[in-house]
Amino acid sequence: MQAVTRTTESLELRLYVQPKASRDNWQGIHGDEIKLAITAPPVDGKANSHLIKFLAKQFRVAKNQVLLLKGATGRHKLLRILQPQQIPPQIAALLTNEIN
């Protein structure tokens, strides 16, 4: 499994999310997933909402273009970003490694 998969219209990300972190940031590779730390607590969907908002900002898309496909109640998540306008450098590096 790859952490990032690109299709013609979207990106799929396999994430391992660490809630209640001191700041939002990409942590690197964690097994076959990307580790992402977010500040929101894992209570009442706050972490998922914060995650979607963070990813929408990173990829410069509307929040409704970030789809949580799997992992709504766990740390291991599969998300799809529809028509990303920008690719964060950390993700671009993974896509470059995928091609080489």
N, CA, C and O atoms as CSV, one atom per row, in Angstrom:
chain,resi,resn,atom,element,x,y,z
A,1,MET,N,N,0.831,-1.194,0.000
A,1,MET,CA,C,0.000,0.000,0.000
A,1,MET,C,C,0.868,1.248,0.000
A,1,MET,O,O,1.925,1.285,0.630
A,2,GLN,N,N,0.418,2.248,-0.701
A,2,GLN,CA,C,1.139,3.512,-0.746
A,2,GLN,C,C,0.405,4.548,0.096
A,2,GLN,O,O,-0.819,4.509,0.227
A,3,ALA,N,N,1.161,5.460,0.655
A,3,ALA,CA,C,0.576,6.506,1.493
A,3,ALA,C,C,-0.210,7.514,0.663
A,3,ALA,O,O,-1.199,8.072,1.137
A,4,VAL,N,N,0.233,7.754,-0.592
A,4,VAL,CA,C,-0.427,8.715,-1.473
A,4,VAL,C,C,-0.662,8.053,-2.820
A,4,VAL,O,O,0.248,7.449,-3.388
A,5,THR,N,N,-1.885,8.167,-3.330
A,5,THR,CA,C,-2.217,7.651,-4.648
A,5,THR,C,C,-2.837,8.783,-5.447
A,5,THR,O,O,-3.758,9.453,-4.980
A,6,ARG,N,N,-2.328,8.993,-6.653
A,6,ARG,CA,C,-2.842,10.064,-7.504
A,6,ARG,C,C,-3.705,9.466,-8.608
A,6,ARG,O,O,-3.332,8.477,-9.239
A,7,THR,N,N,-4.865,10.083,-8.830
A,7,THR,CA,C,-5.708,9.757,-9.974
A,7,THR,C,C,-5.809,11.023,-10.816
A,7,THR,O,O,-5.224,12.049,-10.469
A,8,THR,N,N,-6.541,10.959,-11.910
A,8,THR,CA,C,-6.626,12.133,-12.782
A,8,THR,C,C,-7.319,13.312,-12.109
A,8,THR,O,O,-6.981,14.464,-12.379
A,9,GLU,N,N,-8.278,13.035,-11.241
A,9,GLU,CA,C,-9.069,14.104,-10.624
A,9,GLU,C,C,-8.826,14.292,-9.128
A,9,GLU,O,O,-9.329,15.248,-8.536
A,10,SER,N,N,-8.057,13.385,-8.508
A,10,SER,CA,C,-7.966,13.456,-7.050
A,10,SER,C,C,-6.681,12.835,-6.517
A,10,SER,O,O,-5.887,12.254,-7.257
A,11,LEU,N,N,-6.505,12.979,-5.210
A,11,LEU,CA,C,-5.437,12.313,-4.459
A,11,LEU,C,C,-6.093,11.520,-3.341
A,11,LEU,O,O,-7.051,11.985,-2.723
A,12,GLU,N,N,-5.582,10.331,-3.083
A,12,GLU,CA,C,-6.022,9.576,-1.919
A,12,GLU,C,C,-4.866,9.519,-0.940
A,12,GLU,O,O,-3.738,9.194,-1.310
A,13,LEU,N,N,-5.155,9.835,0.305
A,13,LEU,CA,C,-4.142,9.859,1.357
A,13,LEU,C,C,-4.481,8.835,2.424
A,13,LEU,O,O,-5.614,8.774,2.901
A,14,ARG,N,N,-3.503,8.039,2.793
A,14,ARG,CA,C,-3.616,7.146,3.945
A,14,ARG,C,C,-2.904,7.858,5.091
A,14,ARG,O,O,-1.700,8.109,5.031
A,15,LEU,N,N,-3.662,8.176,6.128
A,15,LEU,CA,C,-3.112,8.955,7.234
A,15,LEU,C,C,-3.181,8.202,8.555
A,15,LEU,O,O,-4.098,7.418,8.800
A,16,TYR,N,N,-2.198,8.457,9.389
A,16,TYR,CA,C,-2.237,8.089,10.799
A,16,TYR,C,C,-2.295,9.424,11.535
A,16,TYR,O,O,-1.333,10.192,11.509
A,17,VAL,N,N,-3.411,9.699,12.187
A,17,VAL,CA,C,-3.650,11.010,12.792
A,17,VAL,C,C,-3.386,10.957,14.297
A,17,VAL,O,O,-3.880,10.076,15.001
A,18,GLN,N,N,-2.601,11.916,14.768
A,18,GLN,CA,C,-2.319,12.063,16.199
A,18,GLN,C,C,-3.065,13.296,16.699
A,18,GLN,O,O,-2.636,14.419,16.433
A,19,PRO,N,N,-4.175,13.114,17.420
A,19,PRO,CA,C,-4.921,14.266,17.943
A,19,PRO,C,C,-4.250,14.853,19.183
A,19,PRO,O,O,-3.338,14.255,19.754
A,20,LYS,N,N,-4.714,16.026,19.584
A,20,LYS,CA,C,-4.237,16.748,20.778
A,20,LYS,C,C,-2.743,17.037,20.741
A,20,LYS,O,O,-2.070,16.979,21.771
A,21,ALA,N,N,-2.227,17.345,19.567
A,21,ALA,CA,C,-0.814,17.705,19.431
A,21,ALA,C,C,-0.644,19.186,19.766
A,21,ALA,O,O,-1.626,19.919,19.881
A,22,SER,N,N,0.591,19.614,19.918
A,22,SER,CA,C,0.842,21.022,20.239
A,22,SER,C,C,0.629,21.928,19.030
A,22,SER,O,O,0.345,23.115,19.185
A,23,ARG,N,N,0.767,21.370,17.821
A,23,ARG,CA,C,0.496,22.157,16.607
A,23,ARG,C,C,0.162,21.211,15.464
A,23,ARG,O,O,0.466,20.019,15.514
A,24,ASP,N,N,-0.470,21.766,14.429
A,24,ASP,CA,C,-0.810,20.987,13.242
A,24,ASP,C,C,0.416,20.903,12.346
A,24,ASP,O,O,0.974,21.928,11.957
A,25,ASN,N,N,0.838,19.686,12.018
A,25,ASN,CA,C,1.927,19.550,11.043
A,25,ASN,C,C,2.074,18.111,10.579
A,25,ASN,O,O,1.643,17.167,11.242
A,26,TRP,N,N,2.701,17.979,9.412
A,26,TRP,CA,C,3.021,16.681,8.843
A,26,TRP,C,C,4.204,16.118,9.623
A,26,TRP,O,O,5.178,16.830,9.869
A,27,GLN,N,N,4.129,14.858,10.013
A,27,GLN,CA,C,5.173,14.231,10.814
A,27,GLN,C,C,6.075,13.304,10.006
A,27,GLN,O,O,7.127,12.892,10.496
A,28,GLY,N,N,5.687,12.971,8.784
A,28,GLY,CA,C,6.478,12.053,7.967
A,28,GLY,C,C,5.758,10.731,7.772
A,28,GLY,O,O,4.548,10.633,7.975
A,29,ILE,N,N,6.510,9.723,7.377
A,29,ILE,CA,C,5.943,8.409,7.087
A,29,ILE,C,C,5.847,7.582,8.371
A,29,ILE,O,O,6.758,7.580,9.199
A,30,HIS,N,N,4.729,6.888,8.509
A,30,HIS,CA,C,4.493,6.001,9.654
A,30,HIS,C,C,3.983,4.676,9.067
A,30,HIS,O,O,2.783,4.521,8.842
A,31,GLY,N,N,4.881,3.735,8.822
A,31,GLY,CA,C,4.514,2.484,8.153
A,31,GLY,C,C,4.173,2.774,6.704
A,31,GLY,O,O,5.006,3.301,5.966
A,32,ASP,N,N,2.957,2.435,6.285
A,32,ASP,CA,C,2.520,2.748,4.923
A,32,ASP,C,C,1.536,3.918,4.913
A,32,ASP,O,O,0.723,4.046,3.998
A,33,GLU,N,N,1.616,4.766,5.932
A,33,GLU,CA,C,0.746,5.930,6.051
A,33,GLU,C,C,1.579,7.180,6.313
A,33,GLU,O,O,2.764,7.105,6.641
A,34,ILE,N,N,0.930,8.323,6.160
A,34,ILE,CA,C,1.553,9.598,6.505
A,34,ILE,C,C,1.057,9.964,7.900
A,34,ILE,O,O,-0.145,9.942,8.162
A,35,LYS,N,N,1.976,10.297,8.785
A,35,LYS,CA,C,1.580,10.707,10.134
A,35,LYS,C,C,1.329,12.203,10.126
A,35,LYS,O,O,2.144,12.989,9.642
A,36,LEU,N,N,0.184,12.576,10.673
A,36,LEU,CA,C,-0.225,13.971,10.730
A,36,LEU,C,C,-0.668,14.283,12.154
A,36,LEU,O,O,-1.535,13.602,12.701
A,37,ALA,N,N,-0.080,15.304,12.749
A,37,ALA,CA,C,-0.461,15.744,14.088
A,37,ALA,C,C,-1.437,16.909,13.961
A,37,ALA,O,O,-1.211,17.838,13.186
A,38,ILE,N,N,-2.519,16.849,14.725
A,38,ILE,CA,C,-3.487,17.949,14.743
A,38,ILE,C,C,-3.782,18.331,16.192
A,38,ILE,O,O,-3.655,17.514,17.104
A,39,THR,N,N,-4.176,19.578,16.382
A,39,THR,CA,C,-4.380,20.103,17.733
A,39,THR,C,C,-5.727,19.731,18.342
A,39,THR,O,O,-5.867,19.758,19.565
A,40,ALA,N,N,-6.703,19.392,17.540
A,40,ALA,CA,C,-8.052,19.121,18.050
A,40,ALA,C,C,-8.108,17.814,18.837
A,40,ALA,O,O,-7.401,16.859,18.516
A,41,PRO,N,N,-8.955,17.775,19.873
A,41,PRO,CA,C,-9.122,16.534,20.640
A,41,PRO,C,C,-10.046,15.562,19.897
A,41,PRO,O,O,-10.879,15.993,19.100
A,42,PRO,N,N,-9.907,14.258,20.151
A,42,PRO,CA,C,-10.761,13.274,19.480
A,42,PRO,C,C,-12.115,13.117,20.180
A,42,PRO,O,O,-12.467,12.026,20.628
A,43,VAL,N,N,-12.859,14.204,20.267
A,43,VAL,CA,C,-14.132,14.203,20.981
A,43,VAL,C,C,-15.220,14.765,20.070
A,43,VAL,O,O,-15.048,15.826,19.469
A,44,ASP,N,N,-16.334,14.053,19.972
A,44,ASP,CA,C,-17.513,14.515,19.224
A,44,ASP,C,C,-17.189,14.942,17.795
A,44,ASP,O,O,-17.787,15.898,17.300
A,45,GLY,N,N,-16.280,14.278,17.130
A,45,GLY,CA,C,-15.961,14.585,15.739
A,45,GLY,C,C,-15.117,15.832,15.542
A,45,GLY,O,O,-14.899,16.248,14.404
A,46,LYS,N,N,-14.635,16.440,16.620
A,46,LYS,CA,C,-13.833,17.662,16.494
A,46,LYS,C,C,-12.538,17.405,15.733
A,46,LYS,O,O,-12.115,18.234,14.928
A,47,ALA,N,N,-11.912,16.268,15.983
A,47,ALA,CA,C,-10.650,15.961,15.298
A,47,ALA,C,C,-10.880,15.783,13.798
A,47,ALA,O,O,-10.085,16.266,12.992
A,48,ASN,N,N,-11.955,15.098,13.415
A,48,ASN,CA,C,-12.239,14.915,11.992
A,48,ASN,C,C,-12.555,16.243,11.315
A,48,ASN,O,O,-12.087,16.500,10.206
A,49,SER,N,N,-13.337,17.080,11.964
A,49,SER,CA,C,-13.658,18.399,11.402
A,49,SER,C,C,-12.401,19.238,11.238
A,49,SER,O,O,-12.208,19.895,10.216
A,50,HIS,N,N,-11.557,19.207,12.246
A,50,HIS,CA,C,-10.308,19.970,12.195
A,50,HIS,C,C,-9.386,19.412,11.107
A,50,HIS,O,O,-8.739,20.175,10.388
A,51,LEU,N,N,-9.327,18.095,10.988
A,51,LEU,CA,C,-8.513,17.449,9.959
A,51,LEU,C,C,-8.958,17.876,8.565
A,51,LEU,O,O,-8.125,18.211,7.723
A,52,ILE,N,N,-10.252,17.868,8.317
A,52,ILE,CA,C,-10.779,18.255,7.004
A,52,ILE,C,C,-10.468,19.718,6.723
A,52,ILE,O,O,-10.085,20.064,5.606
A,53,LYS,N,N,-10.627,20.575,7.714
A,53,LYS,CA,C,-10.313,21.998,7.548
A,53,LYS,C,C,-8.825,22.194,7.247
A,53,LYS,O,O,-8.468,22.976,6.366
A,54,PHE,N,N,-7.953,21.482,7.981
A,54,PHE,CA,C,-6.506,21.571,7.770
A,54,PHE,C,C,-6.131,21.113,6.359
A,54,PHE,O,O,-5.367,21.790,5.671
A,55,LEU,N,N,-6.663,19.972,5.929
A,55,LEU,CA,C,-6.333,19.456,4.595
A,55,LEU,C,C,-6.877,20.362,3.492
A,55,LEU,O,O,-6.213,20.564,2.475
A,56,ALA,N,N,-8.073,20.908,3.684
A,56,ALA,CA,C,-8.635,21.828,2.689
A,56,ALA,C,C,-7.726,23.045,2.517
A,56,ALA,O,O,-7.510,23.508,1.397
A,57,LYS,N,N,-7.205,23.552,3.608
A,57,LYS,CA,C,-6.296,24.702,3.546
A,57,LYS,C,C,-4.976,24.319,2.872
A,57,LYS,O,O,-4.460,25.070,2.044
A,58,GLN,N,N,-4.428,23.149,3.226
A,58,GLN,CA,C,-3.155,22.701,2.661
A,58,GLN,C,C,-3.239,22.481,1.147
A,58,GLN,O,O,-2.303,22.807,0.416
A,59,PHE,N,N,-4.360,21.929,0.683
A,59,PHE,CA,C,-4.519,21.611,-0.738
A,59,PHE,C,C,-5.286,22.693,-1.498
A,59,PHE,O,O,-5.512,22.567,-2.701
A,60,ARG,N,N,-5.686,23.755,-0.795
A,60,ARG,CA,C,-6.409,24.891,-1.382
A,60,ARG,C,C,-7.673,24.449,-2.107
A,60,ARG,O,O,-7.883,24.756,-3.280
A,61,VAL,N,N,-8.505,23.720,-1.374
A,61,VAL,CA,C,-9.799,23.279,-1.899
A,61,VAL,C,C,-10.872,23.614,-0.863
A,61,VAL,O,O,-10.566,23.944,0.282
A,62,ALA,N,N,-12.130,23.522,-1.286
A,62,ALA,CA,C,-13.240,23.704,-0.350
A,62,ALA,C,C,-13.319,22.483,0.570
A,62,ALA,O,O,-12.891,21.390,0.199
A,63,LYS,N,N,-13.863,22.675,1.756
A,63,LYS,CA,C,-13.961,21.569,2.716
A,63,LYS,C,C,-14.783,20.404,2.169
A,63,LYS,O,O,-14.530,19.250,2.515
A,64,ASN,N,N,-15.777,20.702,1.309
A,64,ASN,CA,C,-16.589,19.612,0.762
A,64,ASN,C,C,-15.850,18.811,-0.315
A,64,ASN,O,O,-16.389,17.830,-0.828
A,65,GLN,N,N,-14.629,19.214,-0.662
A,65,GLN,CA,C,-13.808,18.457,-1.605
A,65,GLN,C,C,-12.822,17.535,-0.881
A,65,GLN,O,O,-12.014,16.862,-1.522
A,66,VAL,N,N,-12.889,17.505,0.437
A,66,VAL,CA,C,-12.081,16.587,1.242
A,66,VAL,C,C,-13.040,15.536,1.794
A,66,VAL,O,O,-13.879,15.833,2.645
A,67,LEU,N,N,-12.908,14.313,1.303
A,67,LEU,CA,C,-13.829,13.246,1.666
A,67,LEU,C,C,-13.148,12.236,2.584
A,67,LEU,O,O,-12.080,11.716,2.262
A,68,LEU,N,N,-13.763,11.966,3.712
A,68,LEU,CA,C,-13.274,10.950,4.641
A,68,LEU,C,C,-13.911,9.626,4.231
A,68,LEU,O,O,-15.096,9.399,4.473
A,69,LEU,N,N,-13.121,8.755,3.609
A,69,LEU,CA,C,-13.640,7.496,3.087
A,69,LEU,C,C,-13.677,6.394,4.144
A,69,LEU,O,O,-14.626,5.613,4.199
A,70,LYS,N,N,-12.646,6.334,4.978
A,70,LYS,CA,C,-12.561,5.301,6.022
A,70,LYS,C,C,-11.900,5.892,7.263
A,70,LYS,O,O,-11.077,6.803,7.171
A,71,GLY,N,N,-12.273,5.361,8.413
A,71,GLY,CA,C,-11.593,5.730,9.642
A,71,GLY,C,C,-12.214,6.867,10.419
A,71,GLY,O,O,-11.497,7.603,11.097
A,72,ALA,N,N,-13.515,7.036,10.345
A,72,ALA,CA,C,-14.169,8.146,11.041
A,72,ALA,C,C,-13.965,8.095,12.554
A,72,ALA,O,O,-13.955,9.136,13.211
A,73,THR,N,N,-13.804,6.896,13.111
A,73,THR,CA,C,-13.670,6.790,14.565
A,73,THR,C,C,-12.296,6.304,15.018
A,73,THR,O,O,-12.101,6.032,16.202
A,74,GLY,N,N,-11.351,6.193,14.102
A,74,GLY,CA,C,-10.020,5.713,14.472
A,74,GLY,C,C,-8.928,6.664,14.033
A,74,GLY,O,O,-9.196,7.712,13.446
A,75,ARG,N,N,-7.706,6.292,14.323
A,75,ARG,CA,C,-6.555,7.115,13.934
A,75,ARG,C,C,-6.105,6.845,12.503
A,75,ARG,O,O,-5.506,7.713,11.867
A,76,HIS,N,N,-6.387,5.650,11.996
A,76,HIS,CA,C,-6.009,5.284,10.630
A,76,HIS,C,C,-7.132,5.731,9.701
A,76,HIS,O,O,-8.267,5.270,9.822
A,77,LYS,N,N,-6.811,6.631,8.773
A,77,LYS,CA,C,-7.844,7.222,7.927
A,77,LYS,C,C,-7.464,7.149,6.453
A,77,LYS,O,O,-6.285,7.168,6.100
A,78,LEU,N,N,-8.475,7.066,5.605
A,78,LEU,CA,C,-8.312,7.150,4.162
A,78,LEU,C,C,-9.147,8.332,3.705
A,78,LEU,O,O,-10.358,8.370,3.920
A,79,LEU,N,N,-8.487,9.303,3.067
A,79,LEU,CA,C,-9.186,10.499,2.600
A,79,LEU,C,C,-8.931,10.712,1.123
A,79,LEU,O,O,-7.886,10.328,0.598
A,80,ARG,N,N,-9.895,11.328,0.455
A,80,ARG,CA,C,-9.748,11.697,-0.951
A,80,ARG,C,C,-9.861,13.214,-1.055
A,80,ARG,O,O,-10.781,13.822,-0.509
A,81,ILE,N,N,-8.909,13.811,-1.764
A,81,ILE,CA,C,-8.916,15.253,-2.028
A,81,ILE,C,C,-9.296,15.420,-3.494
A,81,ILE,O,O,-8.565,14.978,-4.380
A,82,LEU,N,N,-10.428,16.053,-3.753
A,82,LEU,CA,C,-10.892,16.246,-5.125
A,82,LEU,C,C,-10.268,17.498,-5.731
A,82,LEU,O,O,-10.309,18.572,-5.132
A,83,GLN,N,N,-9.703,17.356,-6.899
A,83,GLN,CA,C,-9.124,18.457,-7.676
A,83,GLN,C,C,-8.255,19.389,-6.833
A,83,GLN,O,O,-8.565,20.576,-6.722
A,84,PRO,N,N,-7.179,18.880,-6.239
A,84,PRO,CA,C,-6.311,19.744,-5.420
A,84,PRO,C,C,-5.690,20.861,-6.251
A,84,PRO,O,O,-5.187,20.625,-7.349
A,85,GLN,N,N,-5.730,22.069,-5.720
A,85,GLN,CA,C,-5.173,23.233,-6.414
A,85,GLN,C,C,-3.694,23.419,-6.103
A,85,GLN,O,O,-2.971,24.075,-6.853
A,86,GLN,N,N,-3.254,22.840,-4.997
A,86,GLN,CA,C,-1.864,22.956,-4.549
A,86,GLN,C,C,-1.505,21.647,-3.852
A,86,GLN,O,O,-2.338,21.043,-3.175
A,87,ILE,N,N,-0.269,21.222,-4.024
A,87,ILE,CA,C,0.216,20.017,-3.352
A,87,ILE,C,C,1.259,20.451,-2.323
A,87,ILE,O,O,2.269,21.050,-2.693
A,88,PRO,N,N,1.032,20.159,-1.027
A,88,PRO,CA,C,2.037,20.516,-0.018
A,88,PRO,C,C,3.373,19.837,-0.334
A,88,PRO,O,O,3.387,18.728,-0.868
A,89,PRO,N,N,4.490,20.487,-0.012
A,89,PRO,CA,C,5.815,19.932,-0.339
A,89,PRO,C,C,6.034,18.515,0.196
A,89,PRO,O,O,6.678,17.701,-0.465
A,90,GLN,N,N,5.510,18.215,1.373
A,90,GLN,CA,C,5.687,16.886,1.959
A,90,GLN,C,C,5.001,15.813,1.104
A,90,GLN,O,O,5.521,14.706,0.959
A,91,ILE,N,N,3.849,16.140,0.548
A,91,ILE,CA,C,3.107,15.195,-0.292
A,91,ILE,C,C,3.735,15.128,-1.675
A,91,ILE,O,O,3.822,14.052,-2.267
A,92,ALA,N,N,4.172,16.269,-2.192
A,92,ALA,CA,C,4.835,16.292,-3.504
A,92,ALA,C,C,6.076,15.409,-3.493
A,92,ALA,O,O,6.354,14.720,-4.474
A,93,ALA,N,N,6.823,15.422,-2.394
A,93,ALA,CA,C,8.020,14.580,-2.285
A,93,ALA,C,C,7.647,13.102,-2.350
A,93,ALA,O,O,8.356,12.312,-2.974
A,94,LEU,N,N,6.546,12.724,-1.716
A,94,LEU,CA,C,6.100,11.328,-1.759
A,94,LEU,C,C,5.651,10.938,-3.165
A,94,LEU,O,O,5.902,9.820,-3.612
A,95,LEU,N,N,4.986,11.862,-3.860
A,95,LEU,CA,C,4.564,11.582,-5.233
A,95,LEU,C,C,5.770,11.435,-6.152
A,95,LEU,O,O,5.765,10.590,-7.047
A,96,THR,N,N,6.796,12.241,-5.943
A,96,THR,CA,C,8.022,12.148,-6.739
A,96,THR,C,C,8.698,10.804,-6.498
A,96,THR,O,O,9.170,10.170,-7.442
A,97,ASN,N,N,8.747,10.367,-5.251
A,97,ASN,CA,C,9.342,9.064,-4.922
A,97,ASN,C,C,8.552,7.923,-5.535
A,97,ASN,O,O,9.123,6.896,-5.902
A,98,GLU,N,N,7.226,8.096,-5.650
A,98,GLU,CA,C,6.360,7.076,-6.232
A,98,GLU,C,C,6.684,6.878,-7.709
A,98,GLU,O,O,6.634,5.756,-8.214
A,99,ILE,N,N,7.016,7.967,-8.402
A,99,ILE,CA,C,7.315,7.914,-9.836
A,99,ILE,C,C,8.685,7.300,-10.078
A,99,ILE,O,O,8.855,6.522,-11.017
A,100,ASN,N,N,9.665,7.638,-9.244
A,100,ASN,CA,C,11.049,7.161,-9.445
A,100,ASN,C,C,11.251,5.735,-9.029
A,100,ASN,O,O,12.358,5.210,-9.142
